[in-house]
Amino acid sequence: MRYPILVALFLMISCSDSIKKSEGKNDVLVEEVLVAKDSVKAIPLKDTLLFDGKYADNIVKFTNQLTKKITIKDKFWKGKILLDSLNFFTQINGGYQTLNDQNKIVYYDEKFRKIKMPVPYTGFLEECGSVPVTKFEIYDEGNYYLIKKTEGFAGIYSGKTFSIDTIVNENIEDLCFFNGNRVIENEGALSSYTGMILIKFDNGFGIRKDRETQLFEDVNANEYPIKVMRDNLYGYYETTKSIKYKELGPFEYNLAPFTLVDGRKGHIDMLGNEFFATEVTSTDECWQFQSK
């Protein structure tokens, strides 16, 4: 009976030694990891071109990692430079729209010959086959307005109508959808403005969407995107990040001119990104962190 006890004691001592050795190794590893993690330092971004998209006929877009300027080539890395030092570049019907280094809109045809402006596309998109149909209606119930929605298919409504919103009739002079009527129908996929309601109050305007109302001093529903005003400053609804522009022009394809309160001028795109003739980038934005 002594032998099992001796074996057990031997195993316990061996395990204890191996654990201590293992703990020692782990301590070293942990120390090395901490040193590597704490030795992070800031290095400047390199002045190199990064691939940023491909267009028809092997047209390739690159963006400078440091300056954010755009270069267009006719093929990949060793391709011929077609355009350089751009602030903005996009393909449109019949050519390309760009914003040069002086913040001027310049158009090019498909062969990159400078043109005044491409001829707008005058055709139309036709839905093939049967598509869903949706109808929104506003009902005046006296003390409140009831918004109803009816769905159907292939131009035929199922007859199933359900309420989606109510608006208390308080200081409201009039309200309608953005087609100017209290009924709006849509075929196919719903646009972002389908079902949105324009409200005329006695002291301003409101845009109602998803059961919430945003208030403005003025709303220009004839522009796309919708131009709004608050505190004598302008913005584009759901496009500009804030209402802060002293002047804001209409969109020309994908760009609209603006003037800030401090006098700076530039353009914004359909995502609300701002482009200036000379962009001032803070030092912090020119650095990235990288481990040894």
Backbone torsions as a table, in degrees:
resi	resn	phi	psi	omega
1	MET	NA	-15.3	-179.0
2	ARG	-72.7	-31.7	-173.5
3	TYR	-62.6	-45.5	177.2
4	PRO	-58.8	-36.0	-179.1
5	ILE	-67.8	-41.8	178.8
6	LEU	-64.3	-41.4	177.9
7	VAL	-61.5	-42.0	-179.1
8	ALA	-64.1	-42.5	179.2
9	LEU	-64.4	-40.1	179.0
10	PHE	-62.3	-42.9	179.6
11	LEU	-65.1	-39.7	-179.6
12	MET	-64.5	-42.5	179.8
13	ILE	-65.6	-42.2	180.0
14	SER	-63.4	-44.7	179.2
15	CYS	-62.6	-40.7	-179.6
16	SER	-62.0	-43.9	179.2
17	ASP	-63.8	-42.4	-178.9
18	SER	-66.2	-35.9	178.3
19	ILE	-64.2	-42.6	179.4
20	LYS	-63.2	-42.2	178.7
21	LYS	-63.6	-41.8	179.6
22	SER	-63.9	-40.5	179.0
23	GLU	-64.1	-37.9	178.4
24	GLY	-62.8	-43.9	178.4
25	LYS	-63.2	-43.3	179.8
26	ASN	-61.3	-38.8	178.0
27	ASP	-59.3	-42.7	179.5
28	VAL	-64.4	-44.6	-179.5
29	LEU	-62.3	-45.2	179.4
30	VAL	-60.6	-41.3	-179.6
31	GLU	-63.7	-41.9	178.8
32	GLU	-63.7	-41.4	179.6
33	VAL	-63.1	-43.9	-179.7
34	LEU	-63.9	-39.4	179.2
35	VAL	-64.0	-43.5	179.8
36	ALA	-63.9	-41.2	-178.1
37	LYS	-69.0	-38.5	-177.6
38	ASP	-79.7	-10.1	-178.1
39	SER	-93.2	19.4	177.4
40	VAL	-66.2	136.6	178.0
41	LYS	-137.6	159.6	-178.6
42	ALA	-88.3	134.8	175.0
43	ILE	-129.6	146.9	-177.9
44	PRO	-71.0	148.6	174.3
45	LEU	-63.6	146.8	-178.7
46	LYS	-84.5	150.2	178.9
47	ASP	-83.1	69.4	-176.0
48	THR	-126.8	157.3	179.4
49	LEU	-91.4	135.0	177.3
50	LEU	-116.3	137.6	177.9
51	PHE	-59.4	133.0	-173.8
52	ASP	-138.2	19.8	175.7
53	GLY	139.0	155.3	179.6
54	LYS	-129.7	140.6	-177.9
55	TYR	-120.2	-175.4	-178.3
56	ALA	-60.4	154.2	178.0
57	ASP	59.0	34.1	175.6
58	ASN	62.2	25.4	174.9
59	ILE	-73.2	126.8	-173.8
60	VAL	-119.1	136.5	179.7
61	LYS	-106.6	133.0	175.5
62	PHE	-124.3	147.3	176.5
63	THR	-122.3	129.8	178.9
64	ASN	-67.0	127.1	-175.5
65	GLN	-63.1	-29.6	-175.9
66	LEU	-95.8	-50.8	-173.8
67	THR	-89.7	-15.4	-177.6
68	LYS	68.2	10.7	177.0
69	LYS	-76.5	152.1	-173.3
70	ILE	-105.8	137.7	175.0
71	THR	-122.4	136.6	179.5
72	ILE	-114.6	128.5	178.5
73	LYS	-122.3	161.4	-179.5
74	ASP	-86.8	-6.8	170.5
75	LYS	-161.9	-172.1	-169.7
76	PHE	-66.7	-150.9	-162.8
77	TRP	-44.2	-42.3	-176.6
78	LYS	-95.0	17.1	-178.8
79	GLY	-73.5	165.5	178.3
80	LYS	-75.6	135.7	177.8
81	ILE	-75.7	119.6	179.0
82	LEU	-92.6	-41.7	178.6
83	LEU	-140.9	150.4	-176.3
84	ASP	-145.7	158.0	176.0
85	SER	56.9	43.6	178.4
86	LEU	-92.5	149.9	172.4
87	ASN	-91.0	-24.3	-174.7
88	PHE	-153.8	144.3	178.2
89	PHE	-152.4	132.5	175.4
90	THR	-155.3	154.3	178.3
91	GLN	-91.3	136.3	177.1
92	ILE	-130.7	174.4	178.7
93	ASN	-61.4	121.5	177.1
94	GLY	87.8	3.5	179.8
95	GLY	161.1	-142.6	-175.5
96	TYR	-137.8	145.7	173.7
97	GLN	-110.3	130.4	-178.4
98	THR	-131.5	164.2	173.4
99	LEU	-127.4	112.9	-174.4
100	ASN	-79.0	-175.8	-174.8
101	ASP	-67.8	-20.0	176.2
102	GLN	-91.9	10.3	178.1
103	ASN	65.6	34.3	177.2
104	LYS	-107.4	137.0	177.0
105	ILE	-74.8	127.8	178.5
106	VAL	-130.9	135.7	179.9
107	TYR	-108.5	147.2	176.1
108	TYR	-132.8	147.6	174.9
109	ASP	-81.1	-173.5	-174.6
110	GLU	-67.4	-17.9	177.2
111	LYS	-100.9	13.6	177.3
112	PHE	62.4	37.1	169.1
113	ARG	-95.8	133.3	-176.0
114	LYS	-65.9	132.6	179.6
115	ILE	-133.0	166.3	179.7
116	LYS	-69.0	-54.1	178.6
117	MET	-170.2	135.2	177.8
118	PRO	-62.1	149.0	176.3
119	VAL	-69.6	125.6	-179.2
120	PRO	-58.7	144.7	178.8
121	TYR	-69.4	124.9	-175.2
122	THR	-106.4	1.9	179.2
123	GLY	-77.1	-171.4	179.1
124	PHE	-141.6	154.0	177.1
125	LEU	-92.4	130.3	-178.1
126	GLU	-111.8	127.9	177.5
127	GLU	-73.3	131.4	-179.8
128	CYS	-94.7	131.8	177.4
129	GLY	77.0	-164.4	-178.4
130	SER	-84.1	135.9	-178.8
131	VAL	-129.5	157.5	176.1
132	PRO	-65.5	150.5	175.2
133	VAL	-126.1	145.2	-179.0
134	THR	-135.8	137.7	178.7
135	LYS	-128.1	130.9	175.0
136	PHE	-112.3	141.2	-179.5
137	GLU	-138.5	146.0	176.2
138	ILE	-109.4	126.7	179.2
139	TYR	-114.3	129.0	177.8
140	ASP	-85.9	111.3	-178.4
141	GLU	-104.9	17.1	178.3
142	GLY	92.1	-84.8	-179.5
143	ASN	-80.5	-11.1	179.7
144	TYR	-155.6	164.2	175.6
145	TYR	-109.5	139.2	-179.0
146	LEU	-110.5	128.1	180.0
147	ILE	-104.8	124.5	-178.6
148	LYS	-121.5	153.7	-178.4
149	LYS	-130.5	135.2	178.0
150	THR	-126.3	133.2	179.8
151	GLU	-113.6	152.4	179.4
152	GLY	-156.6	-165.1	-178.0
153	PHE	-151.5	138.0	177.3
154	ALA	56.4	39.9	176.7
155	GLY	80.3	1.6	-179.2
156	ILE	-116.1	124.0	179.3
157	TYR	-87.0	139.9	-174.9
158	SER	-73.1	-14.2	-177.5
159	GLY	91.3	-8.8	178.5
160	LYS	-84.9	109.0	-179.6
161	THR	-116.1	135.6	-179.9
162	PHE	-136.7	150.8	-178.6
163	SER	-79.0	138.3	179.9
164	ILE	-120.9	-13.1	-177.8
165	ASP	-167.7	156.3	171.3
166	THR	-133.5	143.4	-180.0
167	ILE	-127.2	120.9	179.6
168	VAL	-65.8	132.2	-179.0
169	ASN	-82.4	80.9	-179.3
170	GLU	-127.4	113.6	-178.7
171	ASN	61.5	22.1	178.9
172	ILE	-93.2	125.2	175.5
173	GLU	-88.9	-36.8	-179.9
174	ASP	-166.2	161.3	174.1
175	LEU	-155.9	153.1	-178.1
176	CYS	-164.7	171.1	171.8
177	PHE	-79.0	174.9	-174.1
178	PHE	-77.9	4.3	169.5
179	ASN	-92.6	1.2	179.2
180	GLY	88.1	1.1	-178.6
181	ASN	-121.1	172.0	177.2
182	ARG	-97.3	10.0	173.2
183	VAL	-135.2	134.2	176.9
184	ILE	-141.3	134.8	179.9
185	GLU	-118.6	149.9	-176.8
186	ASN	-142.1	136.0	175.3
187	GLU	-108.3	139.3	179.7
188	GLY	79.8	-152.1	-178.2
189	ALA	-67.2	142.1	-179.1
190	LEU	-74.8	136.4	173.7
191	SER	-80.7	168.0	-177.3
192	SER	-66.6	-21.2	-177.3
193	TYR	-96.8	-10.7	179.6
194	THR	-65.7	125.9	-179.5
195	GLY	89.9	-11.3	175.1
196	MET	-72.1	146.1	-174.4
197	ILE	-119.6	134.2	174.5
198	LEU	-97.7	123.7	-177.7
199	ILE	-112.6	130.8	174.8
200	LYS	-102.9	109.7	175.1
201	PHE	-90.7	172.5	179.0
202	ASP	-72.5	-12.3	-179.3
203	ASN	-133.0	19.7	179.1
204	GLY	161.4	-156.6	-176.5
205	PHE	-132.3	162.1	175.6
206	GLY	-140.6	148.7	173.2
207	ILE	-115.6	121.5	-176.8
208	ARG	-104.1	121.8	178.2
209	LYS	-149.2	136.0	179.0
210	ASP	52.9	41.9	174.9
211	ARG	67.4	18.5	176.6
212	GLU	-128.8	145.3	-178.0
213	THR	-118.6	129.3	173.2
214	GLN	-105.9	136.6	-174.4
215	LEU	-100.6	142.0	179.7
216	PHE	-142.1	158.8	174.4
217	GLU	-76.8	-32.4	-179.7
218	ASP	-151.2	149.9	178.6
219	VAL	-138.1	126.5	176.1
220	ASN	-104.2	96.4	-176.7
221	ALA	-79.1	-3.8	-179.5
222	ASN	-87.1	-5.6	179.1
223	GLU	-106.7	151.4	173.7
224	TYR	-127.0	123.7	-6.4
225	PRO	-62.2	170.5	-176.6
226	ILE	-71.7	125.4	-179.9
227	LYS	-88.5	131.6	-177.8
228	VAL	-127.5	159.3	178.9
229	MET	-135.0	139.0	175.5
230	ARG	-149.1	130.8	-178.4
231	ASP	56.6	37.4	178.6
232	ASN	63.4	20.4	174.3
233	LEU	-120.1	156.2	-171.5
234	TYR	-116.1	159.8	174.6
235	GLY	-162.7	171.1	174.6
236	TYR	-110.4	124.8	-175.8
237	TYR	-57.0	126.3	177.8
238	GLU	62.1	18.4	177.6
239	THR	-124.4	-60.0	177.2
240	THR	-75.2	148.1	-176.5
241	LYS	-72.7	-18.4	177.3
242	SER	-160.4	169.5	177.6
243	ILE	-99.0	95.5	-170.3
244	LYS	-142.5	4.9	-171.7
245	TYR	-95.5	131.3	176.7
246	LYS	-68.1	-39.6	175.0
247	GLU	-134.1	143.4	-179.1
248	LEU	-148.0	111.1	-176.6
249	GLY	-85.7	171.4	179.0
250	PRO	-72.6	157.9	178.5
251	PHE	-72.6	135.4	171.1
252	GLU	-111.7	101.4	-168.3
253	TYR	57.5	-105.5	-173.8
254	ASN	-108.1	8.5	-175.7
255	LEU	-133.5	143.4	176.9
256	ALA	-132.4	135.3	179.5
257	PRO	-78.4	150.4	177.4
258	PHE	-144.0	161.2	171.7
259	THR	-132.7	127.9	178.4
260	LEU	-84.1	168.6	179.9
261	VAL	-61.1	-33.6	-179.5
262	ASP	-81.4	4.5	176.2
263	GLY	95.6	-12.4	179.2
264	ARG	-67.1	143.2	-178.7
265	LYS	-121.6	155.1	178.9
266	GLY	-175.4	-160.0	177.2
267	HIS	-133.2	153.0	170.9
268	ILE	-119.4	151.9	175.6
269	ASP	-100.7	-175.5	-175.8
270	MET	-68.8	-9.7	176.7
271	LEU	-100.0	1.0	179.7
272	GLY	86.1	6.2	177.2
273	ASN	-71.6	138.8	-178.3
274	GLU	-101.2	143.1	178.4
275	PHE	-131.1	125.9	179.0
276	PHE	-112.8	160.5	178.7
277	ALA	-61.5	-43.0	175.6
278	THR	-131.3	107.3	-177.4
279	GLU	-86.0	132.3	176.6
280	VAL	-99.0	114.5	-178.3
281	THR	-105.4	131.1	-180.0
282	SER	-65.2	154.0	-178.7
283	THR	-60.3	-35.9	-177.5
284	ASP	-61.0	-33.7	-177.1
285	GLU	-76.0	-11.1	-178.3
286	CYS	-94.8	9.4	-176.8
287	TRP	-125.3	146.6	172.1
288	GLN	-131.6	156.2	-177.3
289	PHE	-100.0	138.5	-177.5
290	GLN	-148.2	137.8	179.4
291	SER	-76.4	159.0	174.9
292	LYS	-62.4	NA	NA
